[in-house]
């Protein structure tokens, strides 16, 4: 299957000398959700802007649905919907007219039945005649999504879509995203809520300083880079870690009632059985044992810190 987005050695260097993107290559399959993660200024928005035709790259090519974004930009752009970070709406225009107008910009004929379904799915139908300046920040962000979907795009970019949105609305918006994916829409999102990426994405890309560090499936990323953390709860607190256990990577909690131990699940031997045996030999009674998998946030931070170091 041909990828719906093909990014081939794309770079962006500004006249000031700043390199926003450096030789980025990436293929995105139709119908998948890809989360792009990276700190502020990493190049996420620049990459999205290039794909959407808003920024001209200094090197490389991008194809959307087989259309070169520079040579055949009309066809490529028609396949794309973009929800930007910044909220920019005509303040005195009604919600429904705002969405209708955007649909018309793409040369699509009027379709009030579709517009009604779209606004209803985003809980905007009751606000259809309201001026956008009267809406809350969360409602305005919903209008941006409705505008982006007004022409039924095949690809939807969500650049920090839940920034400043309350928890309830965030859940509603992600339900809409799931429904869109079920309809075959390809979704590329950036977010600072890493638990959202962990929950929603099929694949995760990490970008930093303009370079794409990796792109892997969520399960592969968690399996390859994730560690498990063992917590051993003790019946009696320890004043200090026994000298015989020093150098084993154990961490004693401040109250002395827990021992922490990080281990690699891929290793042939985790050392857990040996550790528990040593504790028993020294008369250290264990109350309970629990494990916790590294989160995507912890993996992301370790990757970015490693790249920065």
C-alpha positions as CSV (number, residue, x, y, z in Angstrom):
1,X,0.0,0.0,0.0
2,X,1.3,3.4,-1.0
3,X,1.7,5.8,2.0
4,X,-0.7,8.8,2.0
5,X,2.1,11.1,3.1
6,X,5.7,10.6,1.8
7,X,8.3,13.0,3.3
8,X,11.7,12.6,1.6
9,X,14.8,14.3,3.1
10,X,13.0,17.5,4.0
11,X,15.0,20.4,5.5
12,X,14.2,23.9,6.4
13,X,16.9,26.6,7.0
14,X,15.9,30.2,7.6
15,X,17.9,33.2,6.4
16,X,19.1,33.8,9.9
17,X,20.9,30.5,9.8
18,X,18.4,28.7,12.1
19,X,17.9,25.1,11.0
20,X,14.3,24.2,11.8
21,X,14.4,20.8,10.1
22,X,17.3,18.7,9.1
23,X,16.9,15.9,6.5
24,X,13.6,14.5,7.8
25,X,12.2,11.4,6.0
26,X,8.9,9.8,7.0
27,X,6.1,7.8,5.5
28,X,2.6,7.9,7.0
29,X,0.1,5.2,6.1
30,X,-3.5,5.8,5.3
31,X,-5.8,5.5,8.3
32,X,-3.2,5.6,11.0
33,X,-2.8,8.0,13.9
34,X,0.7,9.3,14.3
35,X,1.7,11.4,17.3
36,X,4.7,13.7,16.8
37,X,6.3,14.5,20.2
38,X,9.1,17.0,20.9
39,X,9.9,20.0,23.1
40,X,8.9,23.5,22.1
41,X,11.0,24.6,19.1
42,X,11.8,21.0,18.1
43,X,10.4,21.4,14.6
44,X,7.0,19.8,14.9
45,X,5.0,22.8,13.7
46,X,7.5,23.6,10.9
47,X,7.1,20.0,9.6
48,X,3.3,20.3,9.7
49,X,3.4,23.7,8.0
50,X,5.6,22.4,5.2
51,X,3.2,19.4,4.5
52,X,0.3,21.8,4.5
53,X,2.0,24.1,2.1
54,X,2.3,27.0,4.5
55,X,6.1,27.0,4.7
56,X,8.4,26.3,1.7
57,X,11.2,23.8,2.5
58,X,14.8,24.5,1.5
59,X,15.3,20.8,0.6
60,X,13.5,17.6,0.0
61,X,10.1,16.7,-1.3
62,X,6.7,15.9,0.2
63,X,3.8,14.1,-1.5
64,X,0.3,13.8,-0.1
65,X,-1.9,11.2,-1.8
66,X,0.8,11.0,-4.5
67,X,0.6,14.8,-5.2
68,X,3.8,16.9,-4.8
69,X,2.9,19.7,-2.4
70,X,4.8,22.3,-4.6
71,X,4.1,21.1,-8.1
72,X,0.5,20.0,-7.6
73,X,-0.3,22.0,-4.5
74,X,-4.1,22.4,-5.2
75,X,-4.7,18.6,-5.3
76,X,-2.4,18.0,-2.3
77,X,-3.9,20.8,-0.2
78,X,-7.5,19.6,-0.9
79,X,-6.7,16.3,0.9
80,X,-5.6,18.1,4.1
81,X,-7.4,19.6,7.0
82,X,-5.4,21.6,9.6
83,X,-6.3,22.5,13.2
84,X,-3.6,25.1,14.1
85,X,-2.3,25.9,17.6
86,X,-3.5,29.5,17.5
87,X,-7.2,30.3,17.5
88,X,-7.9,32.7,14.7
89,X,-11.5,33.2,13.8
90,X,-13.6,36.0,12.3
91,X,-15.2,37.4,15.5
92,X,-18.5,38.6,14.0
93,X,-19.2,35.6,11.8
94,X,-21.6,32.9,13.0
95,X,-20.3,29.4,13.6
96,X,-22.2,27.8,10.7
97,X,-21.3,30.5,8.2
98,X,-17.6,30.2,9.3
99,X,-17.7,26.4,8.5
100,X,-19.7,26.9,5.3
101,X,-17.2,29.5,4.0
102,X,-14.2,27.3,4.7
103,X,-15.9,24.5,2.8
104,X,-16.4,26.8,-0.1
105,X,-12.7,27.8,-0.2
106,X,-11.9,24.3,-1.2
107,X,-14.4,24.4,-4.1
108,X,-16.9,22.1,-2.5
109,X,-20.6,22.6,-3.2
110,X,-23.0,23.4,-0.3
111,X,-24.0,20.4,1.8
112,X,-26.1,21.5,4.8
113,X,-26.8,17.9,5.8
114,X,-23.1,17.2,6.2
115,X,-22.5,20.5,8.0
116,X,-25.3,19.7,10.5
117,X,-23.8,16.2,11.2
118,X,-20.3,17.7,11.6
119,X,-21.4,20.5,14.0
120,X,-23.6,18.0,15.9
121,X,-20.6,15.6,16.3
122,X,-18.6,18.5,17.9
123,X,-21.5,19.6,20.1
124,X,-21.7,22.9,18.1
125,X,-25.1,22.6,16.5
126,X,-26.9,24.5,19.3
127,X,-24.3,27.2,18.9
128,X,-24.5,27.4,15.1
129,X,-25.9,30.9,15.0
130,X,-23.7,32.3,17.7
131,X,-20.9,34.7,16.8
132,X,-17.5,33.1,17.3
133,X,-16.5,36.0,19.6
134,X,-19.2,34.8,22.0
135,X,-17.7,31.3,22.4
136,X,-15.5,30.0,25.1
137,X,-11.9,29.0,24.2
138,X,-12.8,25.3,24.1
139,X,-15.8,26.0,21.8
140,X,-13.6,28.1,19.5
141,X,-11.2,25.1,19.2
142,X,-14.1,22.9,18.2
143,X,-15.0,25.4,15.5
144,X,-11.4,25.1,14.2
145,X,-11.8,21.4,14.0
146,X,-15.2,21.8,12.2
147,X,-13.5,24.2,9.7
148,X,-10.7,21.7,9.1
149,X,-13.2,18.9,8.4
150,X,-15.6,21.0,6.3
151,X,-14.3,19.6,3.0
152,X,-14.0,16.0,4.1
153,X,-10.2,15.7,4.0
154,X,-8.3,12.4,3.9
155,X,-5.6,13.7,6.3
156,X,-6.2,15.8,9.4
157,X,-3.4,17.6,11.3
158,X,-4.1,18.4,14.9
159,X,-1.4,20.8,16.3
160,X,-1.9,20.8,20.1
161,X,-5.6,20.4,19.7
162,X,-6.4,20.1,23.4
163,X,-4.3,23.0,24.7
164,X,-6.5,25.0,27.1
165,X,-9.4,22.6,26.8
166,X,-11.0,21.1,29.9
167,X,-11.0,17.4,30.6
168,X,-14.6,16.7,29.6
169,X,-14.2,18.5,26.2
170,X,-10.8,16.8,25.7
171,X,-12.5,13.4,26.0
172,X,-15.3,14.4,23.6
173,X,-12.7,15.6,21.0
174,X,-10.7,12.3,21.2
175,X,-13.9,10.4,20.6
176,X,-14.4,12.4,17.4
177,X,-10.8,11.5,16.5
178,X,-11.5,7.8,17.0
179,X,-14.6,8.1,14.8
180,X,-12.6,9.8,12.1
181,X,-9.9,7.1,12.1
182,X,-12.7,4.5,11.9
183,X,-13.8,6.3,8.7
184,X,-10.3,6.0,7.2
185,X,-9.0,9.5,8.0
186,X,-5.3,9.7,8.6
187,X,-4.5,11.8,11.7
188,X,-1.2,13.4,12.7
189,X,-1.2,15.1,16.0
190,X,1.2,17.0,18.3
191,X,0.5,17.2,22.0
192,X,2.1,17.9,25.3
193,X,-0.3,15.5,27.0
194,X,1.8,12.4,26.5
195,X,-0.8,10.2,28.1
196,X,-3.1,11.1,25.1
197,X,-0.4,10.1,22.6
198,X,0.0,6.8,24.5
199,X,-3.7,6.2,24.4
200,X,-4.5,7.3,20.9
201,X,-1.6,6.8,18.6
202,X,-0.7,3.8,16.4
203,X,2.9,5.1,16.0
204,X,4.9,7.7,17.8
205,X,7.6,9.9,16.3
206,X,10.1,11.9,18.5
207,X,11.6,15.0,17.0
208,X,14.2,17.3,18.6
209,X,16.3,20.1,17.3
210,X,14.9,19.6,13.8
211,X,15.8,16.0,13.6
212,X,13.5,13.0,13.7
213,X,15.0,10.8,16.3
214,X,12.8,7.8,15.8
215,X,9.4,6.6,14.6
216,X,8.1,3.4,16.1
217,X,4.8,1.7,16.9
218,X,3.7,2.5,20.5
219,X,4.1,-1.1,21.6
220,X,7.5,-1.4,20.0
221,X,8.6,1.9,21.6
222,X,7.4,0.9,25.1
223,X,9.0,-2.6,24.7
224,X,12.3,-1.4,23.4
225,X,13.0,1.6,25.5
226,X,10.7,1.0,28.5
227,X,12.0,-0.3,31.8
228,X,10.0,-1.8,34.6
229,X,10.3,-0.5,38.1
230,X,10.0,-2.9,41.0
231,X,8.9,-1.6,44.4
232,X,9.5,-3.8,47.4
233,X,7.5,-2.9,50.5
234,X,9.1,-3.9,53.8
235,X,7.5,-4.9,57.1
236,X,10.1,-3.0,59.1
237,X,11.8,0.2,57.9
238,X,15.5,0.3,57.2
239,X,17.7,3.1,58.5
240,X,20.1,2.6,55.6
241,X,20.7,0.3,52.7
242,X,22.9,-2.7,53.8
243,X,26.5,-2.4,52.5
244,X,26.1,-5.8,50.8
245,X,23.3,-4.5,48.7
246,X,25.1,-1.3,47.6
247,X,25.8,-1.0,43.9
248,X,22.8,-3.0,43.0
249,X,20.8,-0.1,41.7
250,X,18.5,-0.1,44.7
251,X,17.0,3.1,46.0
252,X,15.7,3.3,49.6
253,X,12.7,5.5,50.2
254,X,12.9,8.4,52.6
255,X,10.9,6.6,55.3
256,X,12.9,3.4,54.8
257,X,9.8,1.3,54.1
258,X,10.3,0.7,50.3
259,X,13.1,-0.4,48.0
260,X,13.0,0.7,44.4
261,X,14.7,-1.3,41.6
262,X,14.7,-0.6,37.8
263,X,15.3,-3.5,35.4
264,X,15.2,-4.2,31.7
265,X,12.5,-6.6,30.8
266,X,14.5,-7.7,27.7
267,X,17.5,-8.9,29.8
268,X,18.0,-12.6,30.2
269,X,18.2,-12.1,33.9
270,X,16.4,-9.3,35.7
271,X,18.0,-10.0,39.0
272,X,14.7,-9.9,40.9
273,X,14.9,-13.5,42.2
274,X,18.5,-13.0,43.4
275,X,17.5,-9.7,45.1
276,X,14.6,-11.2,47.0
277,X,16.8,-14.1,48.1
278,X,19.4,-11.7,49.4
279,X,16.8,-9.8,51.4
280,X,15.5,-13.0,52.9
281,X,19.1,-14.1,53.8
282,X,19.6,-10.8,55.7
283,X,16.3,-11.1,57.6
284,X,14.6,-8.3,55.7
285,X,11.0,-9.2,55.6
286,X,9.1,-8.3,52.5
287,X,5.5,-7.2,52.8
288,X,4.6,-6.8,49.1
289,X,6.1,-6.5,45.7
290,X,4.7,-4.5,42.7
291,X,6.0,-3.5,39.3
292,X,5.3,-0.5,37.0
293,X,6.1,-0.1,33.3
294,X,7.9,3.0,32.2
295,X,5.4,5.5,30.8
296,X,5.7,7.2,27.4
297,X,6.5,10.4,29.1
298,X,9.5,8.8,30.9
299,X,10.8,7.4,27.6
300,X,10.3,10.7,25.8
301,X,12.2,12.6,28.5
302,X,15.1,10.1,28.4
303,X,15.3,10.4,24.6
304,X,15.3,14.1,24.6
305,X,17.7,14.4,27.4
306,X,20.1,12.0,25.7
307,X,20.0,14.0,22.5
308,X,20.6,17.2,24.3
309,X,23.5,15.9,26.4
